[in-house]
Structures are given as C-alpha cells and as structure tokens.
Amino acid sequence: MAKNKRDIDPQIKKQELEETAARLFLSCGYEATSMGRIAAELGVAPNTLYWYYGSKDELLVGVLNRLLAESLRQLPAIMGLPPREQMAWALRQFEKSRPLVNTVHGRLSQSTVIRDWHERFHLGMEAAVVHVLQARGISHERARTLATVATFLVEGLLAHPHSERQRDDILDWFARCALAEQP
C-alpha cells in the first residue's frame, strides 16, 4: 500500500523526495523524468509530490537548493586555500550536477521559477566571491568584476567541452588576476 503524507514526517519525506528526484534527474535527465516516475520510485501516489512542490520546476529548485546546501557545508574547509584551489573546488562541486546546470540554463526562458532561482543563485554566489576577495585585500570594485568573471568562467567550463589543460590554464589565469596588484 502506498505511504501517504500522514505516515511520514514532512521534512524527512521532502528530503527523500529531493534525493530521489536528484538521482533520477542526474541519471535519466530532467525531461525524461516525470513526476509519476519519481512518485513510483518513492512508493507514493503521484499527487503526493504536489503536497510538497507545485510543479516539476519547483522540485528542481528544491533539488538544486539541497545540492547547494551540501556543497556549502564544506565551504569552511576551503576558505584558507589559494584562489585557484577555491575555484577548482567550486568547479568540481558544480561538475557533479552538470546535467542540472544545463537544464537550468535550458529552461530560463520557459520557467519563471527557474529564472528567479538562477538570478538569486548568481547574486548569492557573486556576493560570496566578493566577500572572499575583499578579505584578501582586493577592492570592492575589483572584487565585483572578478566575481562576475568567475561566474562566467565556471558556467563556460561547465557548458563547453574543454581539455583538462584548458581548464587548468583558465584557473591559473583567474588566480593570477585575483592575486595581481590592483591598478
């Protein structure tokens, strides 16, 4: 018999839902994964998912937020690393969910939910990079520019094929820019 909302703590069910959706989105693809498939994997009726998320795009945002939170828990451990290593770490984190990054970019023009999340994500990540760079003595204006460049570099590396050497060259270039004397 299918489990219903009353049988399981809502936070545990939401976590299980997001973890199952993440696994299916990453292994089968977002478009190929229906809400019905996710419900079947969980052993619940399909309408159960809509108690937690109003749409598949809202579920994707929940998955993205969960993955991001998992990565951010590791952030204190990398704070003392040089800029190049911090960028490499961030890139590795995003590479784990590359198909979801591509899905977000592919759905920006189709989904207000996704577009709003993407905008907030960029603002938050750029603010974090600015904070880290300013702590290294870089002026606010230069840190803002470098944060924007870092965003473009990470998204470019995620979206376009490249060799390991090209990735390393780009990360080295960014580190030199971040550490260069300010004009």
C-alpha positions as CSV (number, residue, x, y, z in Angstrom):
1,M,0.0,0.0,0.0
2,A,1.3,3.5,-0.8
3,K,2.6,5.6,2.0
4,N,0.7,8.8,2.5
5,K,1.6,12.2,3.9
6,R,0.3,11.4,7.4
7,D,2.7,8.3,7.7
8,I,6.0,10.2,7.4
9,D,7.5,13.4,8.9
10,P,7.2,16.1,6.2
11,Q,10.9,17.1,6.4
12,I,12.0,13.5,6.0
13,K,9.6,13.0,3.1
14,K,10.8,16.2,1.5
15,Q,14.4,15.1,1.8
16,E,13.7,11.7,0.4
17,L,11.7,13.3,-2.5
18,E,14.6,15.7,-3.3
19,E,17.2,12.9,-3.1
20,T,15.2,10.6,-5.3
21,A,14.5,13.4,-7.8
22,A,18.2,14.4,-7.9
23,R,19.2,10.8,-8.6
24,L,16.6,10.4,-11.4
25,F,17.3,13.9,-12.9
26,L,21.0,13.2,-13.0
27,S,20.8,9.6,-14.3
28,C,17.8,9.8,-16.7
29,G,17.7,13.6,-17.4
30,Y,15.2,16.2,-16.3
31,E,12.9,16.0,-19.3
32,A,12.8,12.1,-19.2
33,T,11.9,12.1,-15.5
34,S,8.2,12.5,-14.9
35,M,6.7,13.3,-11.5
36,G,4.9,9.9,-11.9
37,R,8.3,8.2,-12.1
38,I,9.6,9.9,-9.0
39,A,6.4,9.0,-7.2
40,A,6.7,5.4,-8.3
41,E,10.3,5.3,-7.0
42,L,9.1,6.6,-3.7
43,G,6.2,4.2,-3.5
44,V,3.6,7.1,-3.2
45,A,0.7,8.3,-5.2
46,P,1.7,10.9,-7.8
47,N,-0.4,13.6,-6.3
48,T,1.6,13.3,-3.1
49,L,4.5,15.1,-4.7
50,Y,2.3,18.1,-5.2
51,W,1.8,18.5,-1.5
52,Y,5.5,19.4,-1.4
53,Y,6.1,21.1,-4.8
54,G,3.6,22.8,-7.1
55,S,5.5,21.8,-10.2
56,K,8.4,19.8,-11.5
57,D,10.4,23.1,-11.9
58,E,9.7,23.8,-8.2
59,L,11.0,20.4,-7.4
60,L,14.1,21.0,-9.5
61,V,14.7,24.2,-7.4
62,G,14.4,22.2,-4.2
63,V,16.9,19.7,-5.6
64,L,19.3,22.5,-6.5
65,N,19.0,24.1,-3.1
66,R,19.7,20.8,-1.4
67,L,22.8,20.1,-3.6
68,L,24.0,23.7,-3.0
69,A,23.5,23.4,0.8
70,E,25.5,20.1,0.8
71,S,28.4,21.9,-1.0
72,L,28.2,25.0,1.2
73,R,28.7,22.8,4.3
74,Q,32.2,22.1,3.0
75,L,33.0,25.8,2.5
76,P,34.8,26.4,5.8
77,A,37.4,23.7,4.9
78,I,38.4,25.6,1.7
79,M,38.4,29.1,3.0
80,G,42.2,29.2,3.6
81,L,43.1,27.8,0.2
82,P,44.5,30.0,-2.6
83,P,42.0,31.5,-5.1
84,R,42.9,28.9,-7.8
85,E,42.2,26.0,-5.5
86,Q,38.9,27.6,-4.3
87,M,37.8,28.0,-8.0
88,A,38.8,24.4,-8.7
89,W,36.8,23.2,-5.7
90,A,33.7,25.2,-6.9
91,L,34.1,23.8,-10.4
92,R,34.3,20.2,-9.1
93,Q,31.1,20.8,-7.0
94,F,29.2,22.1,-10.0
95,E,30.5,19.3,-12.3
96,K,28.8,16.8,-10.0
97,S,25.5,18.2,-11.2
98,R,26.4,19.4,-14.7
99,P,23.2,18.0,-16.3
100,L,21.1,20.1,-13.8
101,V,23.2,23.2,-14.6
102,N,22.5,22.6,-18.3
103,T,18.8,22.1,-17.5
104,V,18.6,25.4,-15.6
105,H,20.1,27.3,-18.5
106,G,17.9,25.5,-21.0
107,R,14.7,26.4,-19.0
108,L,15.5,30.0,-18.2
109,S,13.2,31.3,-21.0
110,Q,10.4,28.8,-20.1
111,S,10.1,29.0,-16.3
112,T,9.8,31.9,-14.0
113,V,10.6,29.7,-11.1
114,I,13.9,28.6,-12.6
115,R,14.7,32.1,-13.8
116,D,14.1,33.6,-10.4
117,W,16.2,30.9,-8.7
118,H,19.0,31.3,-11.2
119,E,19.1,35.1,-10.6
120,R,19.2,34.6,-6.8
121,F,21.9,32.0,-7.2
122,H,24.1,34.3,-9.2
123,L,23.6,37.2,-6.8
124,G,24.4,35.0,-3.8
125,M,27.5,33.4,-5.4
126,E,28.9,36.6,-6.6
127,A,28.4,38.2,-3.2
128,A,30.3,35.3,-1.6
129,V,33.2,35.6,-4.0
130,V,33.3,39.4,-3.5
131,H,33.4,38.7,0.3
132,V,36.3,36.2,0.0
133,L,38.3,38.5,-2.4
134,Q,37.8,41.6,-0.2
135,A,39.1,39.6,2.8
136,R,42.2,39.1,0.7
137,G,42.6,42.9,0.4
138,I,41.0,43.3,-3.0
139,S,39.0,46.5,-3.5
140,H,35.2,46.1,-3.7
141,E,35.0,47.2,-7.3
142,R,37.8,44.8,-8.5
143,A,36.3,42.0,-6.4
144,R,32.9,42.6,-8.1
145,T,34.5,42.4,-11.5
146,L,36.4,39.2,-10.6
147,A,33.3,37.6,-9.1
148,T,31.4,38.2,-12.4
149,V,34.4,36.8,-14.4
150,A,34.5,33.8,-12.0
151,T,30.8,33.1,-12.7
152,F,31.3,33.3,-16.5
153,L,34.4,31.0,-16.2
154,V,32.6,28.4,-14.2
155,E,29.5,28.4,-16.4
156,G,31.6,28.4,-19.5
157,L,33.7,25.4,-18.3
158,L,30.5,23.6,-17.4
159,A,28.7,24.3,-20.7
160,H,31.5,23.8,-23.2
161,P,33.8,20.9,-23.9
162,H,37.4,21.5,-22.9
163,S,40.6,19.6,-22.1
164,E,42.0,19.3,-18.6
165,R,44.9,21.5,-19.7
166,Q,42.5,24.2,-20.9
167,R,40.6,24.1,-17.5
168,D,43.9,24.4,-15.6
169,D,45.1,27.3,-17.8
170,I,41.8,29.1,-17.1
171,L,42.0,28.5,-13.4
172,D,45.7,29.6,-13.3
173,W,44.7,32.8,-15.3
174,F,41.9,33.6,-12.8
175,A,44.2,33.1,-9.9
176,R,46.8,35.5,-11.4
177,C,44.1,38.1,-11.9
178,A,42.9,37.7,-8.4
179,L,46.3,38.0,-6.9
180,A,47.6,40.7,-9.2
181,E,48.4,44.1,-7.9
182,Q,45.4,46.5,-8.3
183,P,46.0,49.5,-10.6
